[in-house]
Amino acid sequence: MGRSRLTPEREAELYSAVLALLREVGYDALTMDAVAARTRASKATLYRQWQGKPELVARALDHYKPVRVADIDTGSLRGDLQAMVARDDDCRMEQDSALIRGLARAAHDNPDLHRALRELLIGPEISGLDAMLARAVDRGEIPADRPALGFVPHMLIGAFVARQLIEDRPADRAFLADYIDAVVLPALGV
């Protein structure tokens, strides 16, 4: 696709509008017509840049991620995991938590959205987390055969989602930092 036709500023403006609309109406009610109207862009421009709504939503989420796991390397696993949490703010985490819950439900019913999220957002983050864990193994922080290694993404996502379900409060930085120290690191033997 000819993604280079938009300036980075215009692309950021479009992504911002997509996320605002997602928060307002949810994934199912979000339309390319609504994005076009909100951003004063033509639908042809949107479809020329993105294959459709699933890709546009996934790229918008990716664009506004506060941290890319692949960019973190503090020299220790605990430092890396704590850095992941510290780079976000609690207000944004609360907004993102609601957005992610809505998208998880939509992805369950929409295979194209699920595929776009896995390919463009989840896959690269899991690859970054795998590299982070491999560095910890190479440094001798974690034994290579530690059973919990394969479950770190599940533990982290679980913490993010479960707090809302169990305590009716969104996960915040303090909760996630404590969870890493009390659950993730001990499971890894750190």
BELLINPE-V898415 format. One record per residue. N is the residue number from 0. RES is the residue in three letters. PHI is phi in whole degrees, -180 to 180 (* if undefined). PSI is psi in degrees with one decimal (* if undefined). NEAR is the number of other ideal C-beta (glycine too) atoms within 10 Angstrom. Layout:
BEGIN
n:N res:RES phi:PHI psi:PSI near:NEAR
n:N res:RES phi:PHI psi:PSI near:NEAR
END
This chain:
BEGIN
n:0 res:MET phi:* psi:153.7 near:10
n:1 res:GLY phi:-86 psi:66.4 near:7
n:2 res:ARG phi:-70 psi:-14.9 near:10
n:3 res:SER phi:-79 psi:-3.8 near:8
n:4 res:ARG phi:-71 psi:-23.3 near:11
n:5 res:LEU phi:-96 psi:144.0 near:16
n:6 res:THR phi:-72 psi:156.8 near:9
n:7 res:PRO phi:-57 psi:-35.3 near:8
n:8 res:GLU phi:-66 psi:-42.7 near:8
n:9 res:ARG phi:-68 psi:-40.1 near:14
n:10 res:GLU phi:-62 psi:-44.0 near:17
n:11 res:ALA phi:-62 psi:-39.0 near:14
n:12 res:GLU phi:-63 psi:-43.1 near:16
n:13 res:LEU phi:-64 psi:-44.0 near:24
n:14 res:TYR phi:-63 psi:-40.6 near:20
n:15 res:SER phi:-61 psi:-42.6 near:15
n:16 res:ALA phi:-65 psi:-39.4 near:19
n:17 res:VAL phi:-61 psi:-46.5 near:26
n:18 res:LEU phi:-66 psi:-38.6 near:18
n:19 res:ALA phi:-62 psi:-44.9 near:13
n:20 res:LEU phi:-65 psi:-40.2 near:21
n:21 res:LEU phi:-58 psi:-43.9 near:21
n:22 res:ARG phi:-67 psi:-33.0 near:13
n:23 res:GLU phi:-78 psi:-46.0 near:11
n:24 res:VAL phi:-120 psi:-11.8 near:13
n:25 res:GLY phi:85 psi:167.7 near:14
n:26 res:TYR phi:-65 psi:-46.4 near:20
n:27 res:ASP phi:-62 psi:-37.2 near:12
n:28 res:ALA phi:-87 psi:-10.1 near:10
n:29 res:LEU phi:-70 psi:128.8 near:18
n:30 res:THR phi:-126 psi:156.3 near:13
n:31 res:MET phi:-63 psi:-32.2 near:16
n:32 res:ASP phi:-61 psi:-43.0 near:10
n:33 res:ALA phi:-66 psi:-41.1 near:15
n:34 res:VAL phi:-63 psi:-44.4 near:24
n:35 res:ALA phi:-60 psi:-44.4 near:18
n:36 res:ALA phi:-66 psi:-44.4 near:13
n:37 res:ARG phi:-64 psi:-34.7 near:16
n:38 res:THR phi:-104 psi:-0.1 near:18
n:39 res:ARG phi:54 psi:44.3 near:8
n:40 res:ALA phi:-117 psi:156.6 near:18
n:41 res:SER phi:-83 psi:152.6 near:10
n:42 res:LYS phi:-62 psi:-33.6 near:13
n:43 res:ALA phi:-61 psi:-40.5 near:9
n:44 res:THR phi:-63 psi:-44.1 near:15
n:45 res:LEU phi:-62 psi:-46.1 near:20
n:46 res:TYR phi:-72 psi:-26.5 near:15
n:47 res:ARG phi:-69 psi:-34.4 near:14
n:48 res:GLN phi:-86 psi:-36.2 near:20
n:49 res:TRP phi:-132 psi:145.5 near:22
n:50 res:GLN phi:-67 psi:-23.2 near:13
n:51 res:GLY phi:171 psi:-171.2 near:13
n:52 res:LYS phi:-58 psi:-45.0 near:20
n:53 res:PRO phi:-58 psi:-46.7 near:22
n:54 res:GLU phi:-66 psi:-41.5 near:19
n:55 res:LEU phi:-60 psi:-43.8 near:21
n:56 res:VAL phi:-65 psi:-46.0 near:28
n:57 res:ALA phi:-63 psi:-42.1 near:23
n:58 res:ARG phi:-69 psi:-34.6 near:20
n:59 res:ALA phi:-64 psi:-44.5 near:23
n:60 res:LEU phi:-62 psi:-43.4 near:22
n:61 res:ASP phi:-63 psi:-40.5 near:16
n:62 res:HIS phi:-61 psi:-37.6 near:15
n:63 res:TYR phi:-100 psi:14.0 near:14
n:64 res:LYS phi:-61 psi:135.5 near:14
n:65 res:PRO phi:-72 psi:-23.1 near:12
n:66 res:VAL phi:-153 psi:143.2 near:15
n:67 res:ARG phi:-107 psi:122.7 near:13
n:68 res:VAL phi:-55 psi:-38.5 near:21
n:69 res:ALA phi:-63 psi:-20.6 near:14
n:70 res:ASP phi:-87 psi:-4.6 near:9
n:71 res:ILE phi:-98 psi:126.2 near:19
n:72 res:ASP phi:-157 psi:90.9 near:12
n:73 res:THR phi:-90 psi:-11.2 near:12
n:74 res:GLY phi:103 psi:-6.8 near:8
n:75 res:SER phi:-146 psi:151.4 near:15
n:76 res:LEU phi:-64 psi:-45.4 near:22
n:77 res:ARG phi:-59 psi:-45.0 near:16
n:78 res:GLY phi:-60 psi:-41.4 near:13
n:79 res:ASP phi:-65 psi:-47.0 near:21
n:80 res:LEU phi:-66 psi:-40.7 near:28
n:81 res:GLN phi:-67 psi:-35.1 near:19
n:82 res:ALA phi:-65 psi:-35.3 near:17
n:83 res:MET phi:-58 psi:-43.9 near:22
n:84 res:VAL phi:-74 psi:-40.5 near:21
n:85 res:ALA phi:-69 psi:-19.6 near:15
n:86 res:ARG phi:-84 psi:1.3 near:14
n:87 res:ASP phi:-114 psi:162.8 near:17
n:88 res:ASP phi:-114 psi:155.6 near:12
n:89 res:ASP phi:-62 psi:-37.0 near:13
n:90 res:CYS phi:-64 psi:-46.3 near:10
n:91 res:ARG phi:-66 psi:-38.4 near:11
n:92 res:MET phi:-59 psi:-40.9 near:20
n:93 res:GLU phi:-64 psi:-45.0 near:15
n:94 res:GLN phi:-63 psi:-45.2 near:14
n:95 res:ASP phi:-67 psi:-34.4 near:21
n:96 res:SER phi:-61 psi:-46.2 near:18
n:97 res:ALA phi:-64 psi:-41.1 near:14
n:98 res:LEU phi:-64 psi:-45.0 near:17
n:99 res:ILE phi:-64 psi:-40.5 near:18
n:100 res:ARG phi:-61 psi:-43.4 near:15
n:101 res:GLY phi:-65 psi:-40.6 near:16
n:102 res:LEU phi:-71 psi:-33.3 near:22
n:103 res:ALA phi:-62 psi:-41.6 near:15
n:104 res:ARG phi:-65 psi:-44.9 near:13
n:105 res:ALA phi:-64 psi:-39.3 near:19
n:106 res:ALA phi:-66 psi:-31.6 near:22
n:107 res:HIS phi:-61 psi:-36.7 near:10
n:108 res:ASP phi:-97 psi:-8.6 near:10
n:109 res:ASN phi:-130 psi:98.4 near:17
n:110 res:PRO phi:-60 psi:-31.5 near:10
n:111 res:ASP phi:-68 psi:-39.8 near:13
n:112 res:LEU phi:-67 psi:-44.5 near:22
n:113 res:HIS phi:-57 psi:-46.4 near:18
n:114 res:ARG phi:-63 psi:-45.5 near:14
n:115 res:ALA phi:-63 psi:-43.3 near:24
n:116 res:LEU phi:-64 psi:-42.0 near:23
n:117 res:ARG phi:-66 psi:-44.3 near:14
n:118 res:GLU phi:-72 psi:-41.7 near:13
n:119 res:LEU phi:-99 psi:-19.9 near:16
n:120 res:LEU phi:-125 psi:-59.2 near:18
n:121 res:ILE phi:-71 psi:-47.6 near:18
n:122 res:GLY phi:-55 psi:-52.4 near:11
n:123 res:PRO phi:-62 psi:-35.1 near:16
n:124 res:GLU phi:-70 psi:-39.5 near:18
n:125 res:ILE phi:-67 psi:-37.8 near:14
n:126 res:SER phi:-62 psi:-41.6 near:12
n:127 res:GLY phi:-64 psi:-40.8 near:18
n:128 res:LEU phi:-67 psi:-40.6 near:19
n:129 res:ASP phi:-60 psi:-41.9 near:16
n:130 res:ALA phi:-65 psi:-39.8 near:15
n:131 res:MET phi:-60 psi:-45.8 near:20
n:132 res:LEU phi:-68 psi:-37.7 near:23
n:133 res:ALA phi:-63 psi:-38.2 near:13
n:134 res:ARG phi:-63 psi:-40.2 near:16
n:135 res:ALA phi:-65 psi:-38.5 near:20
n:136 res:VAL phi:-65 psi:-45.8 near:16
n:137 res:ASP phi:-61 psi:-34.7 near:10
n:138 res:ARG phi:-79 psi:-8.8 near:11
n:139 res:GLY phi:87 psi:11.4 near:8
n:140 res:GLU phi:-75 psi:-31.3 near:17
n:141 res:ILE phi:-132 psi:135.1 near:21
n:142 res:PRO phi:-67 psi:140.4 near:11
n:143 res:ALA phi:-61 psi:-24.5 near:10
n:144 res:ASP phi:-98 psi:14.5 near:7
n:145 res:ARG phi:-64 psi:119.5 near:18
n:146 res:PRO phi:-59 psi:-31.9 near:10
n:147 res:ALA phi:-72 psi:-13.5 near:18
n:148 res:LEU phi:-54 psi:-41.9 near:18
n:149 res:GLY phi:-74 psi:-6.8 near:10
n:150 res:PHE phi:-112 psi:5.8 near:14
n:151 res:VAL phi:-60 psi:-46.6 near:21
n:152 res:PRO phi:-59 psi:-39.2 near:15
n:153 res:HIS phi:-64 psi:-41.8 near:10
n:154 res:MET phi:-63 psi:-45.0 near:16
n:155 res:LEU phi:-67 psi:-44.8 near:22
n:156 res:ILE phi:-66 psi:-38.9 near:13
n:157 res:GLY phi:-59 psi:-42.0 near:14
n:158 res:ALA phi:-63 psi:-41.5 near:18
n:159 res:PHE phi:-63 psi:-41.5 near:19
n:160 res:VAL phi:-84 psi:-41.5 near:16
n:161 res:ALA phi:-67 psi:-33.1 near:12
n:162 res:ARG phi:-61 psi:-40.8 near:18
n:163 res:GLN phi:-63 psi:-42.2 near:16
n:164 res:LEU phi:-68 psi:-41.9 near:9
n:165 res:ILE phi:-84 psi:-43.6 near:8
n:166 res:GLU phi:-108 psi:-4.1 near:10
n:167 res:ASP phi:58 psi:35.3 near:7
n:168 res:ARG phi:-138 psi:143.3 near:11
n:169 res:PRO phi:-72 psi:153.8 near:19
n:170 res:ALA phi:-65 psi:138.5 near:23
n:171 res:ASP phi:-125 psi:177.8 near:17
n:172 res:ARG phi:-60 psi:-44.1 near:15
n:173 res:ALA phi:-63 psi:-44.3 near:10
n:174 res:PHE phi:-62 psi:-47.9 near:18
n:175 res:LEU phi:-66 psi:-38.1 near:22
n:176 res:ALA phi:-63 psi:-44.2 near:15
n:177 res:ASP phi:-65 psi:-40.0 near:12
n:178 res:TYR phi:-62 psi:-42.8 near:21
n:179 res:ILE phi:-59 psi:-46.3 near:22
n:180 res:ASP phi:-71 psi:-35.0 near:14
n:181 res:ALA phi:-91 psi:-23.8 near:10
n:182 res:VAL phi:-122 psi:-56.8 near:15
n:183 res:VAL phi:-66 psi:-54.8 near:20
n:184 res:LEU phi:-63 psi:-44.0 near:18
n:185 res:PRO phi:-61 psi:-37.4 near:11
n:186 res:ALA phi:-62 psi:-30.1 near:15
n:187 res:LEU phi:-88 psi:-5.6 near:23
n:188 res:GLY phi:81 psi:22.4 near:12
n:189 res:VAL phi:-98 psi:* near:17
END
